[in-house]
C-alpha cells in the first residue's frame, strides 16, 4: 500500500517529467524554423568560376607540372591528368610523344616535370631511341607512370623494356587470381583485401582477375598484387598489378590495368607523388555527403504496386517504412544528409502532392540538421519547365517563400539541365548533384555561378572497384558523395528494388566502409558547395627546412584544409592552425591563418629517398 506522502511525491515527479517532455517538444517545435532554408545564400557574394586558381595562368610556366604523353589529348587518361593538376594546383601539359617534351625542355619553354603519365599503347616500343629517352628522364629525377602495359610479346622479347619497367621475367603469360590485395601506403584506408569468399561477396568482385604474371627485379616495390589460388605462393611473389622501380634520381610506376581512366587515377597520382617525395602536403575539400535522391515523394502514385508489396500507399511507405530506417542509419555515421525532394514522380496522372507532407519532411530533415534540395527526376514525359512550374506552385502554397540551394540532375540531359538552371524556381540553386560517371571531374563548376558535385558511389551498390575508387578520391580530395536513388523504391523494377533488400545494403555500406575517413567533416551538399568554391580558388606555397614545414595560403581567407603525409614522421605542433590524425603518417590540417608552420618531431633515424 502506498502512503499519502509517497503518492504525493510520485505524482509530483510524474508531473515534472510530463512537463519536461511537453516542454522539450514545444521547444523543438519553436526552434525548428523549417519554413526557411538556412542554406540559401546570395550567389553574388560567392566565388565563381572566374576565381578558380590554375597553375601556369597569366602565361607563366608553373614550377611544378605534370605531363601527359599520348596521341589523343581528349582521352580519359589525359582528362585525369588535367583534372588532377587543377585540384593539386599544378600545371598540366600534353605532348603527343617524347620528342615534343624534349623540345619544350631544351628550348626552356618548360622545366622538367614532376610526373609524366604515358599512354603505353601510343609508345613505339620497338624504337630503341624512345626507350633510352624514357630511361634518361627517369635517371634525371622525373617520375614516369605507364598506364596499361606494352604487348606481352614485346616484353618477353626486349630486355630494354623489361629493364625500364622493372620486370625480371614473365612467370606466366596468363594467370587467374582469387583476389586483389592493396597494400597500405599508396592510398588512405590501409591494407585492403578485395577477395570474395562468399556467394554474396562474389557479386562485388569486379576486378580483372586474369592477367600476366611478372616476376619483378630486385629494387622494385609493389603497391597492389593479385592473390594466387595456390596458397603456397609467398606474398612477395604474388603477381604484381601496380609497382615501381627506382632509378638514380627518379622512378618508374607501372599501372597494369585501366585505373588511370576515371577518378581512381586522382588518388593514384596523389599517392605516387607522396611515395616519391620526403612528404606530401596538399589541399582537400574535406566534405562527406550522403544524398537521398528522389526522396521523399509526396503524391499517391504507383498505388497498386505499393499496396501489393507494402500494403501501404507510396506516401505511407516513404514516411513509415523508409524514413525511420534512413534516420537510424544516418545517426550511426558521420556523413552529412541531403534529401532531394520529388513532389511528384508522374506529372501526367491526377494525383497531386499533399501540403502536409512537405511541412512534415522539412521538419524532420531540419531536426537531423540536414538539407532539403530539389530533384529534376520524373517518370512522365513532362518537360523540365512544366515540372518546375508545378513544383514551385506546390511548394509556395505549402511553405510560402521556401527556396532551394541544391538541385539533383536526375534523368535530365545536359541541355535540359542548362535550361532548368535558368528557371525562376531554381534561382537560388548554387550547386548541382550528378550521378557518378566514368570521369575524373568529380567537382567543378557547372556554369559561371553554379558548382557541380558528382556522386562517388551508390548507396545501394559497393563493388570492389567502387571501393578502390572511393579510397582514391578520399586520398586525393578528402571528399565523398554517396547517392542513394530512392526512385527504385517508388517504381521497383524487380524484387531487388524492394526496400527490405535495399535497406540492408544501404545500412551495411554506409556504416562500414567510411570508418577510415571519420575525421573528415560530414556536410550537406550546400555546405560542400562552399568548401568546393574555396578549394578551387585556393593557392598555396610550402617549404620545409629541417623539421619545420611552412605553409602560406591565399585566395580563401583563413579556413582551409590540407592533408599532410609524412613517412613515419609525427607532428609536434602547428601554429596558425590545428590538426588531427587520420591514420598513421597522415594528418588533416585546418588552417586558421594564412601563414601556418608545422613542426615535426625529430627523427630517431634517417629517412632515405
C-alpha positions as CSV (number, residue, x, y, z in Angstrom):
1,X,0.0,0.0,0.0
2,X,1.4,3.4,-1.0
3,X,1.4,6.1,1.7
4,X,0.0,9.6,1.0
5,X,3.5,11.1,1.2
6,X,4.9,8.6,-1.4
7,X,1.8,9.0,-3.6
8,X,2.2,12.8,-3.5
9,X,6.0,12.5,-4.3
10,X,5.3,10.1,-7.2
11,X,2.6,12.5,-8.6
12,X,5.0,15.5,-8.4
13,X,7.8,13.5,-10.2
14,X,5.4,12.4,-12.9
15,X,4.1,15.9,-13.3
16,X,7.7,17.2,-13.7
17,X,8.5,14.5,-16.2
18,X,5.3,15.3,-18.2
19,X,6.1,19.0,-18.1
20,X,9.7,18.4,-19.3
21,X,8.5,16.1,-22.1
22,X,6.0,18.6,-23.3
23,X,8.4,21.5,-22.9
24,X,11.1,19.7,-25.0
25,X,8.6,19.1,-27.8
26,X,7.3,22.7,-27.6
27,X,10.9,24.0,-27.6
28,X,11.9,21.7,-30.5
29,X,8.9,22.9,-32.5
30,X,9.5,26.6,-31.8
31,X,13.2,26.3,-32.6
32,X,12.7,24.3,-35.8
33,X,12.4,27.0,-38.5
34,X,11.7,24.5,-41.2
35,X,9.9,27.2,-43.3
36,X,13.2,28.8,-44.1
37,X,16.2,27.2,-45.9
38,X,19.2,28.3,-43.9
39,X,21.5,27.1,-46.7
40,X,20.2,29.6,-49.2
41,X,22.7,32.4,-49.9
42,X,23.1,35.2,-52.4
43,X,25.2,33.7,-55.2
44,X,26.6,37.2,-56.0
45,X,28.5,37.0,-52.7
46,X,30.2,33.7,-53.6
47,X,33.3,32.8,-55.6
48,X,32.6,32.0,-59.2
49,X,34.4,30.0,-62.0
50,X,36.5,33.1,-62.6
51,X,38.1,32.7,-59.2
52,X,39.4,29.2,-59.9
53,X,43.2,29.1,-59.5
54,X,45.1,27.4,-62.3
55,X,48.9,26.9,-62.2
56,X,50.6,28.5,-65.1
57,X,48.0,31.1,-65.6
58,X,48.9,34.5,-67.0
59,X,51.3,32.9,-69.4
60,X,53.8,31.9,-66.7
61,X,55.2,28.4,-66.6
62,X,54.5,26.7,-63.2
63,X,57.3,25.4,-61.2
64,X,55.6,22.1,-60.7
65,X,53.9,20.4,-63.6
66,X,52.5,17.1,-64.8
67,X,52.7,15.9,-68.4
68,X,50.5,13.5,-70.4
69,X,52.1,11.8,-73.4
70,X,49.7,10.3,-75.8
71,X,48.2,10.7,-79.3
72,X,44.7,11.7,-78.1
73,X,44.6,14.8,-75.9
74,X,41.0,14.1,-75.1
75,X,41.5,10.6,-73.9
76,X,40.3,9.5,-70.4
77,X,43.9,9.4,-69.1
78,X,44.6,12.9,-70.4
79,X,41.4,14.2,-68.6
80,X,42.6,12.5,-65.4
81,X,45.9,14.4,-65.7
82,X,44.2,17.7,-66.4
83,X,41.7,17.3,-63.5
84,X,44.3,16.2,-61.0
85,X,46.5,19.1,-61.9
86,X,43.7,21.5,-61.4
87,X,42.9,20.1,-58.0
88,X,46.6,19.8,-57.0
89,X,47.4,23.4,-58.2
90,X,49.9,22.2,-60.7
91,X,50.3,22.9,-64.4
92,X,49.3,20.1,-66.9
93,X,50.9,19.8,-70.3
94,X,50.1,17.5,-73.2
95,X,52.6,16.1,-75.8
96,X,52.0,13.5,-78.5
97,X,55.4,12.0,-77.9
98,X,58.7,12.4,-76.0
99,X,60.2,14.4,-78.9
100,X,57.6,17.2,-78.2
101,X,58.5,17.2,-74.5
102,X,62.3,17.1,-75.3
103,X,61.9,20.2,-77.5
104,X,59.9,22.1,-74.9
105,X,62.5,21.3,-72.2
106,X,65.6,22.0,-74.3
107,X,64.2,25.4,-75.5
108,X,63.3,26.5,-72.0
109,X,59.5,26.6,-72.6
110,X,59.0,24.3,-69.6
111,X,61.0,22.8,-66.7
112,X,61.4,19.1,-66.1
113,X,58.0,17.9,-65.0
114,X,57.4,16.1,-61.7
115,X,55.3,13.4,-63.2
116,X,54.8,12.1,-66.7
117,X,51.8,9.8,-67.4
118,X,52.4,7.8,-70.5
119,X,49.7,6.1,-72.7
120,X,51.5,2.8,-73.2
121,X,49.5,2.0,-76.4
122,X,50.8,5.2,-78.1
123,X,54.5,4.4,-77.5
124,X,56.7,2.8,-80.2
125,X,58.2,0.1,-78.0
126,X,60.4,-1.0,-81.0
127,X,62.1,2.4,-81.0
128,X,65.3,2.0,-79.0
129,X,65.9,5.7,-79.0
130,X,62.5,6.4,-77.4
131,X,63.2,3.7,-74.7
132,X,66.5,5.4,-73.9
133,X,64.8,8.8,-73.8
134,X,62.3,7.5,-71.2
135,X,65.1,6.0,-69.2
136,X,67.0,9.3,-69.3
137,X,64.0,11.1,-67.9
138,X,63.8,8.6,-65.0
139,X,67.5,8.9,-64.3
140,X,67.1,12.8,-64.3
141,X,64.6,12.7,-61.5
142,X,61.3,12.6,-63.3
143,X,58.7,10.0,-62.3
144,X,57.3,8.1,-65.3
145,X,53.9,6.5,-64.9
146,X,52.8,3.9,-67.5
147,X,49.1,3.4,-67.9
148,X,48.4,-0.2,-69.0
149,X,51.2,-2.5,-70.3
150,X,53.0,-2.9,-73.6
151,X,52.3,-6.0,-75.7
152,X,53.3,-9.2,-73.8
153,X,55.3,-10.5,-76.8
154,X,57.4,-7.3,-76.8
155,X,58.0,-7.6,-73.0
156,X,59.3,-11.1,-73.5
157,X,61.5,-10.3,-76.5
158,X,63.1,-6.9,-75.4
159,X,65.3,-6.7,-72.3
160,X,65.3,-2.9,-72.6
161,X,61.5,-2.8,-72.0
162,X,61.9,-5.2,-69.0
163,X,64.7,-3.1,-67.6
164,X,62.7,0.1,-67.9
165,X,59.6,-1.4,-66.2
166,X,61.4,-3.3,-63.5
167,X,60.4,-6.8,-64.9
168,X,62.9,-9.6,-64.4
169,X,60.9,-12.2,-66.4
170,X,57.4,-13.3,-67.4
171,X,56.4,-16.1,-65.0
172,X,53.2,-16.9,-66.8
173,X,51.6,-15.4,-69.9
174,X,48.2,-15.5,-68.0
175,X,47.2,-16.4,-64.5
176,X,43.9,-16.2,-62.7
177,X,44.0,-15.0,-59.1
178,X,41.3,-15.3,-56.5
179,X,41.5,-11.7,-55.3
180,X,43.5,-8.4,-55.2
181,X,45.5,-7.0,-52.3
182,X,46.1,-3.3,-52.0
183,X,49.0,-2.6,-49.7
184,X,49.0,0.3,-47.2
185,X,50.8,3.5,-48.1
186,X,49.8,4.4,-51.6
187,X,46.2,5.4,-50.6
188,X,44.5,6.3,-47.4
189,X,42.5,3.5,-45.9
190,X,45.2,1.0,-45.1
191,X,45.9,-2.6,-46.3
192,X,42.8,-4.0,-48.1
193,X,42.0,-7.5,-49.5
194,X,39.5,-7.5,-52.4
195,X,38.8,-11.2,-52.2
196,X,35.3,-12.7,-52.4
197,X,34.8,-15.7,-50.0
198,X,31.0,-16.0,-50.1
199,X,28.4,-16.1,-52.8
200,X,27.2,-12.6,-51.8
201,X,30.7,-11.2,-51.9
202,X,31.3,-12.6,-55.4
203,X,28.6,-10.2,-56.7
204,X,31.0,-7.3,-55.6
205,X,34.1,-8.8,-57.3
206,X,34.6,-6.7,-60.5
207,X,38.4,-6.5,-60.7
208,X,40.0,-8.2,-63.7
209,X,41.4,-11.3,-62.1
210,X,43.2,-12.7,-65.2
211,X,46.5,-11.1,-66.3
212,X,50.1,-11.9,-67.0
213,X,52.3,-12.9,-64.0
214,X,55.5,-10.9,-64.0
215,X,58.5,-11.6,-61.8
216,X,60.0,-8.2,-60.7
217,X,63.6,-7.2,-60.3
218,X,65.2,-6.5,-57.0
219,X,64.7,-2.9,-56.0
220,X,61.1,-2.7,-57.1
221,X,58.2,-2.0,-54.8
222,X,54.7,-3.4,-55.1
223,X,51.5,-1.5,-54.1
224,X,48.9,-3.9,-55.5
225,X,49.1,-7.6,-56.2
226,X,46.9,-10.4,-57.2
227,X,46.3,-13.2,-54.6
228,X,47.1,-16.5,-56.3
229,X,44.8,-19.5,-55.8
230,X,47.9,-21.5,-54.7
231,X,48.2,-20.7,-51.0
232,X,51.8,-21.9,-51.0
233,X,53.0,-18.9,-53.0
234,X,54.7,-16.3,-50.8
235,X,53.2,-12.8,-50.7
236,X,56.3,-11.2,-52.1
237,X,55.9,-13.4,-55.2
238,X,52.3,-12.6,-55.8
239,X,51.6,-11.4,-59.4
240,X,52.0,-7.6,-59.3
241,X,49.3,-5.1,-60.5
242,X,50.8,-1.8,-59.5
243,X,54.5,-1.4,-58.8
244,X,57.5,1.0,-59.1
245,X,61.2,0.8,-59.9
246,X,63.7,3.2,-58.6
247,X,66.3,4.8,-60.8
248,X,69.3,7.1,-59.9
249,X,67.1,10.2,-59.3
250,X,63.6,9.3,-60.4
251,X,61.1,6.4,-60.6
252,X,59.0,4.4,-63.0
253,X,55.5,3.4,-61.9
254,X,53.5,0.7,-63.8
255,X,49.7,0.5,-63.6
256,X,48.7,-2.8,-65.0
257,X,45.0,-2.0,-65.5
258,X,42.6,0.7,-66.5
259,X,42.7,2.5,-63.2
260,X,44.0,5.7,-64.7
261,X,40.9,6.2,-66.8
262,X,38.5,7.6,-64.2
263,X,38.5,9.2,-60.7
264,X,40.6,6.3,-59.4
265,X,43.6,8.0,-61.1
266,X,43.3,11.1,-58.9
267,X,44.3,9.1,-55.8
268,X,46.9,7.1,-57.6
269,X,48.7,10.3,-58.9
270,X,48.5,11.8,-55.4
271,X,49.9,8.6,-53.8
272,X,52.6,8.3,-56.4
273,X,53.7,11.9,-55.7
274,X,53.8,11.1,-51.9
275,X,55.8,7.9,-52.5
276,X,58.4,9.8,-54.5
277,X,58.7,12.7,-52.0
278,X,60.0,13.3,-48.5
279,X,56.5,14.3,-47.5
280,X,53.2,15.4,-49.2
281,X,51.1,18.4,-48.2
282,X,48.2,19.2,-50.4
283,X,44.7,20.9,-50.2
284,X,41.5,18.9,-49.8
285,X,37.8,19.7,-49.8
286,X,37.0,17.9,-46.5
287,X,33.4,17.1,-47.2
288,X,31.5,13.8,-46.8
289,X,28.0,13.8,-48.3
290,X,25.1,11.4,-48.1
291,X,22.4,12.2,-50.6
292,X,18.9,10.6,-50.8
293,X,17.9,11.4,-54.4
294,X,14.3,11.5,-55.3
295,X,13.2,11.3,-51.7
296,X,10.6,11.8,-50.4
297,X,7.7,11.7,-52.9
298,X,4.5,13.4,-51.7
299,X,1.8,12.2,-54.1
300,X,-0.2,8.9,-54.1
301,X,1.5,7.2,-57.1
302,X,2.0,3.7,-58.3
303,X,-0.7,2.8,-55.8
304,X,-1.4,-0.8,-57.0
305,X,2.2,-1.9,-56.8
306,X,2.9,-0.2,-53.5
307,X,-0.1,-1.9,-51.8
308,X,0.8,-5.2,-53.3
309,X,4.3,-5.0,-51.9
310,X,3.9,-3.0,-48.7
311,X,0.1,-2.9,-48.1
312,X,0.5,0.9,-48.0
313,X,0.4,3.9,-50.3
314,X,3.7,5.4,-51.6
315,X,3.4,8.3,-49.1
316,X,3.0,5.8,-46.3
317,X,6.0,3.7,-47.4
318,X,8.2,6.8,-47.6
319,X,7.0,8.1,-44.2
320,X,6.5,5.0,-42.1
321,X,8.9,2.5,-43.7
322,X,11.8,4.3,-45.3
323,X,12.3,7.4,-43.1
324,X,12.8,5.5,-39.8
325,X,15.4,3.2,-41.2
326,X,17.2,6.0,-43.1
327,X,17.2,8.2,-39.9
328,X,18.6,5.3,-37.9
329,X,21.4,4.7,-40.4
330,X,22.2,8.4,-40.6
331,X,22.6,8.6,-36.8
332,X,25.3,5.9,-37.0
333,X,27.6,7.6,-39.4
334,X,29.4,10.9,-39.7
335,X,28.1,11.8,-43.1
336,X,26.0,15.0,-43.8
337,X,22.5,14.4,-45.1
338,X,20.7,16.0,-48.1
339,X,17.3,14.9,-49.3
340,X,16.5,15.8,-52.9
341,X,12.7,16.2,-52.8
342,X,10.4,14.8,-55.5
343,X,7.0,16.4,-55.1
344,X,5.7,14.1,-57.9
345,X,7.2,11.3,-60.0
346,X,4.4,11.2,-62.5
347,X,3.0,14.6,-63.6
348,X,0.6,13.1,-66.1
349,X,-1.7,11.5,-63.6
350,X,-4.3,13.3,-61.4
351,X,-2.6,12.6,-58.1
352,X,-1.2,15.8,-56.6
353,X,1.3,16.1,-53.7
354,X,0.0,16.7,-50.2
355,X,0.7,20.0,-48.5
356,X,1.2,18.4,-45.1
357,X,3.9,16.1,-46.4
358,X,6.2,18.9,-47.3
359,X,5.9,20.5,-43.9
360,X,6.4,17.2,-42.2
361,X,9.6,16.3,-44.1
362,X,11.1,19.8,-43.8
363,X,10.7,19.5,-40.0
364,X,12.2,16.0,-39.9
365,X,15.2,17.0,-42.2
366,X,15.8,20.1,-40.1
367,X,15.8,18.1,-36.9
368,X,18.5,15.9,-38.4
369,X,20.5,19.1,-39.3
370,X,20.1,18.0,-42.9
371,X,19.3,19.9,-46.1
372,X,16.3,19.7,-48.4
373,X,17.2,20.1,-52.1
374,X,15.0,19.6,-55.2
375,X,15.2,16.8,-57.8
376,X,14.8,17.1,-61.6
377,X,13.8,13.5,-61.9
378,X,10.3,12.4,-63.2
379,X,8.9,9.3,-64.8
380,X,6.4,11.1,-67.1
381,X,7.2,12.9,-70.4
382,X,6.7,16.3,-68.7
383,X,9.2,19.0,-69.8
384,X,11.5,20.3,-67.1
385,X,9.9,23.7,-67.5
386,X,6.4,22.3,-66.8
387,X,7.8,20.2,-63.9
388,X,9.5,23.1,-62.2
389,X,6.4,25.3,-62.7
390,X,4.2,22.6,-60.9
391,X,6.8,22.1,-58.2
392,X,7.1,25.8,-57.5
393,X,3.3,26.2,-57.3
394,X,3.0,23.3,-54.8
395,X,6.0,24.4,-52.6
396,X,4.9,28.1,-52.4
397,X,1.4,27.0,-51.4
398,X,2.6,24.6,-48.8
399,X,5.6,26.7,-47.4
400,X,5.5,30.2,-48.9
401,X,8.9,31.7,-49.8
402,X,10.8,28.4,-49.5
403,X,13.8,28.1,-51.8
404,X,16.5,25.5,-52.6
405,X,20.3,25.7,-52.7
406,X,20.9,22.3,-54.2
407,X,19.4,20.6,-57.3
408,X,19.7,16.9,-58.4
409,X,20.1,16.5,-62.2
410,X,18.3,13.1,-62.2
411,X,17.5,11.9,-65.7
412,X,17.8,15.3,-67.4
413,X,20.0,15.8,-70.4
414,X,22.8,18.4,-70.2
415,X,20.7,20.7,-72.4
416,X,17.7,20.3,-70.1
417,X,19.8,20.9,-67.1
418,X,21.1,24.2,-68.5
419,X,17.6,25.3,-69.3
420,X,16.4,24.3,-65.8
421,X,19.1,26.4,-64.1
422,X,17.6,29.4,-66.0
423,X,14.2,28.9,-64.5
424,X,12.9,31.2,-61.7
425,X,12.2,28.1,-59.5
426,X,15.9,27.4,-59.3
427,X,17.2,31.0,-59.0
428,X,18.7,30.3,-55.5
429,X,20.3,27.0,-56.5
430,X,24.1,27.2,-56.3
431,X,25.2,23.5,-56.7
432,X,24.1,20.6,-59.0
433,X,24.4,17.0,-58.0
434,X,25.0,14.5,-60.7
435,X,25.2,10.7,-60.8
436,X,28.7,9.4,-60.8
437,X,30.1,8.8,-64.3
438,X,33.3,7.2,-65.5
439,X,35.1,10.5,-65.4
440,X,37.5,12.3,-63.2
441,X,36.0,15.7,-62.9
442,X,34.4,14.9,-59.5
443,X,33.9,18.5,-58.6
444,X,34.0,21.8,-60.5
445,X,31.7,24.4,-62.0
446,X,28.6,23.7,-64.0
447,X,28.3,27.3,-65.1
448,X,29.6,30.7,-64.0
449,X,27.8,30.7,-60.6
450,X,26.8,27.1,-60.0
451,X,29.1,24.3,-58.9
452,X,28.8,20.6,-59.8
453,X,29.3,17.6,-57.5
454,X,29.3,14.1,-58.8
455,X,28.5,11.1,-56.7
456,X,31.5,8.9,-56.0
457,X,29.5,5.8,-55.2
458,X,25.9,4.4,-54.9
459,X,24.3,3.9,-51.6
460,X,22.9,0.5,-52.8
461,X,26.0,-0.9,-54.6
462,X,29.6,-1.2,-53.4
463,X,31.7,-3.3,-55.6
464,X,35.5,-3.8,-55.0
465,X,36.4,-1.4,-57.8
466,X,33.9,1.1,-56.4
467,X,35.7,0.8,-53.0
468,X,39.1,1.3,-54.7
469,X,37.8,4.4,-56.5
470,X,36.3,5.7,-53.3
471,X,39.6,5.3,-51.4
472,X,41.3,7.1,-54.3
473,X,39.0,10.1,-54.2
474,X,39.2,10.4,-50.4
475,X,43.0,10.3,-50.7
476,X,43.2,13.0,-53.3
477,X,40.3,15.3,-52.2
478,X,39.1,14.3,-48.8
479,X,35.7,14.1,-50.4
480,X,33.0,11.6,-50.9
481,X,29.4,11.7,-52.1
482,X,27.1,8.6,-51.6
483,X,24.0,8.8,-53.7
484,X,21.0,6.6,-52.9
485,X,18.4,6.8,-55.7
486,X,15.1,6.3,-53.9
487,X,13.1,6.2,-57.2
488,X,13.9,2.5,-57.1
489,X,11.5,2.2,-54.1
490,X,8.7,4.2,-55.7
491,X,8.9,2.4,-59.0
492,X,10.6,-1.0,-58.4
493,X,11.7,-3.0,-61.4
494,X,12.4,-6.2,-59.6
495,X,12.4,-7.8,-56.1
496,X,15.9,-6.4,-55.5
497,X,14.4,-2.9,-55.6
498,X,12.2,-3.5,-52.6
499,X,13.1,-1.5,-49.5
500,X,13.7,-4.6,-47.4
501,X,16.5,-5.5,-49.8
502,X,17.8,-2.0,-50.5
503,X,17.8,-1.1,-46.8
504,X,20.1,-4.0,-45.9
505,X,22.7,-2.8,-48.4
506,X,22.2,0.8,-47.5
507,X,22.8,0.2,-43.8
508,X,25.7,-2.2,-44.3
509,X,27.6,0.0,-46.8
510,X,27.2,3.5,-45.3
511,X,28.1,2.3,-41.8
512,X,31.1,0.1,-42.8
513,X,33.3,1.5,-45.5
514,X,33.8,5.1,-44.3
515,X,35.2,4.4,-40.8
516,X,38.7,5.1,-42.0
517,X,37.6,8.6,-43.1
518,X,35.6,9.7,-40.0
519,X,38.0,12.6,-39.3
520,X,36.7,14.4,-42.4
521,X,33.6,16.6,-41.9
522,X,30.1,15.5,-42.7
523,X,28.4,18.1,-44.9
524,X,25.2,18.8,-46.7
525,X,25.6,19.5,-50.4
526,X,25.2,23.2,-49.9
527,X,27.9,23.1,-47.2
528,X,30.1,21.1,-49.5
529,X,29.5,23.7,-52.3
530,X,31.1,26.4,-50.1
531,X,34.1,24.2,-49.5
532,X,34.5,23.3,-53.2
533,X,34.5,27.0,-54.2
534,X,37.2,27.8,-51.6
535,X,39.2,24.7,-52.6
536,X,39.1,25.6,-56.3
537,X,40.1,29.2,-55.6
538,X,42.9,28.3,-53.2
539,X,46.6,28.8,-53.9
540,X,49.4,27.9,-51.6
541,X,53.2,27.8,-51.2
542,X,55.1,25.4,-49.0
543,X,58.7,25.0,-47.9
544,X,60.5,22.6,-45.5
545,X,63.6,23.5,-43.5
546,X,64.9,20.9,-41.2
547,X,61.9,19.8,-39.1
548,X,59.6,22.7,-39.9
549,X,57.1,23.0,-42.8
550,X,55.9,26.5,-43.7
551,X,52.6,26.8,-45.5
552,X,51.3,30.1,-47.0
553,X,47.7,30.1,-48.2
554,X,46.0,32.7,-50.4
555,X,42.7,33.4,-52.1
556,X,40.4,31.8,-49.5
557,X,40.6,33.8,-46.3
558,X,41.9,31.8,-43.3
559,X,40.0,28.5,-43.1
560,X,41.1,25.7,-45.5
561,X,42.1,22.1,-45.2
562,X,45.2,20.1,-46.2
563,X,46.4,16.5,-45.9
564,X,49.9,16.1,-44.6
565,X,51.5,12.6,-45.2
566,X,54.9,12.2,-43.5
567,X,56.6,8.7,-43.9
568,X,56.7,7.9,-40.2
569,X,57.1,11.5,-39.0
570,X,54.9,12.8,-36.3
571,X,53.6,16.3,-35.7
572,X,54.8,18.1,-32.6
573,X,52.8,21.3,-33.0
574,X,51.0,23.5,-35.5
575,X,51.0,27.3,-35.3
576,X,48.3,29.1,-37.3
577,X,46.0,26.1,-37.4
578,X,45.1,22.8,-35.9
579,X,45.5,19.1,-36.8
580,X,44.1,15.7,-36.2
581,X,45.3,12.2,-37.1
582,X,43.6,10.4,-40.0
583,X,45.8,7.3,-39.8
584,X,49.5,6.5,-39.3
585,X,51.6,9.1,-41.2
586,X,48.5,11.0,-42.4
587,X,47.1,14.2,-40.8
588,X,44.2,16.6,-41.5
589,X,45.5,20.2,-41.2
590,X,43.0,23.0,-40.7
591,X,44.5,26.4,-41.4
592,X,43.2,29.3,-39.3
593,X,45.6,31.9,-40.6
594,X,47.1,32.5,-44.0
595,X,50.6,31.6,-42.6
596,X,51.0,28.2,-40.9
597,X,54.0,26.4,-39.5
598,X,54.1,22.7,-38.9
599,X,56.8,21.4,-36.5
600,X,57.6,17.7,-36.9
601,X,59.1,15.7,-34.1
602,X,62.8,15.0,-34.6
603,X,63.5,11.7,-36.4
604,X,65.1,8.8,-34.5
605,X,66.6,7.6,-37.7
606,X,67.3,8.9,-41.2
607,X,64.7,8.8,-44.0
608,X,66.2,7.8,-47.3
609,X,64.5,8.7,-50.6
